[in-house]
Amino acid sequence: MDSSLILRGVRRCSTKRFLAWLAPWAVMAGIGVFAIGLCLVKGLNQTNMDNRFAFGLWIFLDLAVIALGAGAFFTGFLLYILRRDELRAVINSAVVLGFICYSGAVLVLAVDVGQPLRAWFTFWHPNVHSMLTEVTFCITVYLTVLAIEYLPIVLKNRQLRKVPSFLVFEGELHKLMPVLAAVGTFLSFFHQGSLGGLYGVLQGRPFAFRDGFAIWPTTFFLFILSAIATGPAFVLLTTSIVSKISGARLVRHGVYELLAKISGWLLIIYVGLKSVDTIVWLNQTAPRSGINPSQFYAWQPFGTWVLIVEIVLLGLVPALIFMSPARRRSLPWLLTGSVLACLGVALNRLVMTIQTLAVPTLKFEPFMTYWPSWQEVATFLFVIAYGVILYSLSFRYLRLFPQEREMQKY
């Protein structure tokens, strides 16, 4: 039964080995479900967050996975709108990754609300002055778009294609892909920006507050740029990892090179604008608020090394790797650049979430410390386990890489 569901002409491991692969992830997910249950039943006192440190590991997770999930909408934009047909080789995988990232983020937000039975309030009683309202609506609608984009991939399953009505439905959905790509791009650009803009308008938090253009702080644009710069690198990285684990060649090397080139150009632009933003912030914005910028980095572990690592090691270095034609021809170099780029956007989201709240805003306030509880960590790991399980099932039974069967001949 299992083999009858697998696409013809591709190699997959035995059912026994596949179940052995899923087992530890299932255990991790089970522990996460227990932790989520505790938070939902007993409340947020199960976490180490409080009234002053309201954002913690979960919000960092949301920001990070949503940034990495940008590979879905940006790859779709490049393929269907800009007609980069080479990316058709990874578009299905990018959609699955995007669906995993966004559904995982929504799940964690449902727990993070604290009173999930009132989660619908944000839709029925929206605060029209809050950027989070726009983020909530955009993420919810885009998750629906991703689910619609995921459906035709599922309907291409070997057995499901035998049902004529499913085959017709899948063909009709495929015609909508350019429209869905355009809608997804519009929604994603705005909620990525609003997540950054949320921090940029916090006038009571000088570490995050920024000047901007019109009504948008610079963090609005920097979050968009960092997400679309890292998204292709994340697609490259996951494709390489899946190829290594499965032992199958999934795409031509030229696809890796194109993803790296796109990511490289966007990263170099992001690093340049991020550097300008940092200089202006340190020399004008922060002093105007009556803050000595050195205070931002006076408390450990957030020293100046964090800024250097984020901009230089995890920003400029992967950008230079991706910009070099010689480096792009080497898969190990591409993997190195991808890992650095993904770590860079994750570090940026960590700093904006944790350091923003940890740094004192008044001279008599202490440096805030925060360490997540095991329930927070278990919920975090649940999202990772959920993602691995869903992607593994998708890879085994669905056609994620159209070039795979052709590559098996070489």
N, C-alpha and C positions, 0 to 999 in steps of 0.2 A: 504493500500500500504506500509506504513511504517513498520508494523509488519511482512510483508512478506519478508522483507529484513534482518530481525534480525535472527541470528543463532538459530536453534531449541534447546530447552533444557536449555536455559539461561534466566536469569531474567533481564529485562531492564525497565526503567521507561516509563511512557506514553509519547506520542509525545508532549503534552502540557508542561509537566515538563521539557522535554529535551530542548524545544525551550526557556523556561524560563531560563534554565541554560546557554544557548548560548547567550542570549540577551545582558548581560553586557559585555561579551567578544567581541561581534560584535560591540558594541558601542566603546569600547577601540580600536578595530582594525580600525574602521572608522576614529577616531581622528588621529590614526597613519598614515593612508593613506593620510589624509590632510597634515600632517606635512612632510611626504615624498615628496608629490607633491610640497610643498613650497621649499624644498631643491633642488629638481630636476629642478624646473623652475627658482628659484632666485639664486641658488648656495649655497656654504658653508658659505656665510655670515649670513645664518640663524642659524649657530652654534656659540658656544663660543670658538671654536678652532682657532688657528692662526699659523703663521709660526714657532713660538717657541714651541707651545703646539699643535703639529700636531696630536697627538694621544689623544683620549678622551674616552667618554662613549661607543662609538660604537666599538672601538677596544677592550676595556675591555669586552664588550658583546661577540664579536667574539671569543676571547680567552677563555672566560668562557664556552660558550655553546659548542664550539668545544671540550674542555676538558671533559665536561659532556657527550657529544655525543660519547666519546670513548667507552662507554658501548656497543655500537652497534658492532664495529669491534672486540672488545676484547671478547665479549660474543660469537660472531660467530667463532672467533679463538679457544676459549675453547671448543665449541660444535663440530665444523666440523673438526678441525685439531687435537685437543687433546682428542676428543671423550668424553667429559663430558656430557653425554646424559641427565643428570638431568636438564641442562639449556635449554633443548628444551621447557620447560614450559614457558620461558620468552623471547625466541629468537625473536618471532614476535613483541612483545612489544619493545624490544631493537632496532629492525630495524626501527620501526616507530619513536621512540625517536631520533635515529641517523639521520633519514631523516629530521625530524623537526629541529634539531639543525644545521645541515649543510646547509639546504636550507635557514634557517633564517639568518645564518652567511653570506652566499653568497648574500642574499638580502641587508643586511646592508652594505656589502662591495660595492655593486653596487651604493648605495647612497653616501657612504663615498669617493668614487673615485672623486666626485665633478663634473666630466664631463662624465656621464655614456655612452654617445655616443662614447667615446673613450676607453671604458673599454676593447674592443677587442685588443687594442694596446699591452697589456701585453702578448697576445698569438702570435701576428704576429711580434712584435718587442720586444722579451723578453730580459731582462737584465740578461745575463747568469752569472753575478757575484753577483747577488742578491739572498738571501735566499727566498725573497718574491716571486720570479719567480717560484721556486720549490713549494712553498706553494700554489700559485695560480693554477698551473697545477694539483697538487695532490688533492686539495680540489674539483676542478671541476670534475676530473675523479672519485673521490670517491663518490661525490654526484650522479653521473651517476650510479655507482655501487649500491648505496643505493636505487635509483629509480628502478633498475632492481630487487633488492631483495624485494622491497615493492610490486611490481606488482603481484607476485604469491599470496601474502596475500590478495590483492584486488580480484583476480580471484577466491578465495575460498568463496566469498560471496554466500549466499544461492541461489540467483537468477542467478548470473553469471555462476554458476556451471551447470546450465541447458543447457548452450550453449556448444555443444560437442567440438567445435574448441577451446574454452577458456579452457575447461577441459584438453585437450591434451597439449595446450600451457603451462598451469600451471604445468603439470607434467614434461615437458621438462625443464622448468626453475628450477624446484626443483632439478633436477639432477646437475645443475650448481652451487648449493649453496656452496659446498666445494671449488670450484675454485674461486668463488666470495669472499668467506671468506678469502682465502689466498691473493688474490689481494687487498682486502680492508685492511687487516692487513699490508701488505707491504706499501701501499700508506699512511695509517694513521700513522704508526710509523715514517715515514720520515717527513710528514708535521707537526706532533706534535713536533718533535725534532727541525725542522727548525724554528718554531714559537719561541721556546725558544732560539735557536741559534742566531736568529736575535738580541735579546737583549744582548746576551753574547759577541758579536763581536763589540759592540758600544764602541770603545776606548775613544770617547769623552764624554761618560757618565759613570763615575767611579762607580756609584751606580749599574749599570747593568753589567758592563764588568767583564768577568771571564776568568781565565786560562782554559785550557782544555786538551783533548787528541787528538793528531794529529791536524786535522783542526777543530775539534768540541769543542766548549766551554762546560763547565759542565752544563750550562742551557739547552743545547740540550738534554742531557740524563735526567735531572730532570723534564723537561716538559713531556717527554714520560712517565716517571715513575708515576708522579702525575696524569696524565690522566688515565692510565690503572688501577691505584689504586682506583681512584674515580668513574670510569665508573660503576663497579658492584654495588657500594653503591648507585649511582643514579638510577640504574634499580630497586634495592631493595626499595628505597624510593618512586619512582613513582608507583610501583606495590602496595605498602601498601596504598598509598593515594587513588588510584583508587578503591581498595578494600573497603576502608572505605567509600568513597563517594557513590559508587554503592551499598553497602551493600551486596556484593557477595564475597565468598571465591574464589580466583582466582588460587592460587598455594598452594602446601603443604609447611608447615613450613620448611621442610628440604631444600627447594630451597632457602629460605631466609638465612638459616644458611650457605649454601655453598657460596652464594654471599658474605656474611659477612666475611667468613673465607678467601676467595680469596682476598678481599679488605684489610683485616687486615694484612695479610702477606706482601702484596705489600706496604701498608702504613708504616709498621714498617721499611721496607728496605728504603723507600723514606725518612722517617724522619731521619734515620741514615745518609744517604748520604747527605741530605740537611743540617744537622747539621755540618758535616765535611766540606762541601762546604762553609758554612757561616763562620766557624772558619778560614779557609784558606783565604777567601776573606777579612775578617776583619783584619787579622794579616799579610798578605803578599801582596795580590793583590792590595788592596786599598792603603796602605802605599807606595807601589812601584810607584804608580801613583802620589804621592805627596799629597795625601788626608788623613786627619785625619778621621777615620771611624766614630767618634762621630758626625761629621758634618752631616752625613746622617740622624741622628735622632734628630738634634737640632731644627728643625722647626716643629711646630704643623700643622696639627694633626698627623704627622708621627713621633711619639716618639718610643722609644725602645719597648713600649708595643705592637706595631704592629708585631715586630719580634717574641716576646714571644707568642702572641696569635696565630700567624700562625703556629709556629713549635710545641708548647706544647698543647694549648687548642684545636686547630683545626687539629692537626696532630697526636701527640702522644696519646692524650686521646681517639679519635675514634679508633685508632689502637689497644689500650689495650682493649677497649670494644669488638671489633671484635675478638680479640685473646682469649678471655675468653669463654670457653664452656658454663659456667653457664649464662653469659650475652647473648650469642647467642640463648639460649632457650627462651629468653624474647623478645617479639616483641617491647615493648616500648624502651628497651635498644638498639635494632637494629635500630629503627627509630632515636633515639638520636645520635647514632654513625654515621648514614648516613647523617643526617642534618649537623653535625659538619664537616664531611669529605667534603661534597659538599661546605660548606661555606669556608673551608680551601683552596680548589683549586681556588675558586672565589676570595678570599682575595689575594692569591699569584698572580693571573693575574692582579688584581687591583693595587697592589703594583708595579709590574713590568711595568705596563702601565703608571700609574699616578705619583707615587713617583719618578720614573726614570727621568721624565721630570720636576718635580717640584723642585728637589734638584739642587741648583746652581752648575755649573761646574767650574766657575771662582770666585775668592774671591770678586770681585766687583759686581757680578751679584746678583740680589734679588731672594728671594724664589718665585717661580712661583705659582700662584694660578689659579685654574680653577673650574668653576661650569657649568655643562651642561645647554644649553638653553632648553626651553620647547619643541622645535622641536626635539632635541636629545632625551629627555626623552620620548616623544610620540612615536618616532620611536622604541626606546627600548621596550616600552610597547606593540607596535604592534607585535613584534616578539613573546612576551609572549602570547598575545591573539591569534595569528595565531597558535602557538603550541597547546594551550588548545583546540581550535576549531577543528583542524585537528585530534588531538589525541582522542577527544570526539567522533567525527564521526567514526573514526577507531574502537574505542572500541565498539560502538553501533552496527555497521554493519559488522564488520570483526571478524575473529577468532584470537584474539590476545593471548589468554591464553588457550592452548589445554586442560589443566586440569580442566577448569572451570565447564564443564558439570558434570564431575565425582565428583567434590567437592560439587555440589549442593545436592548430595544424603546424605550428612552427616549433 
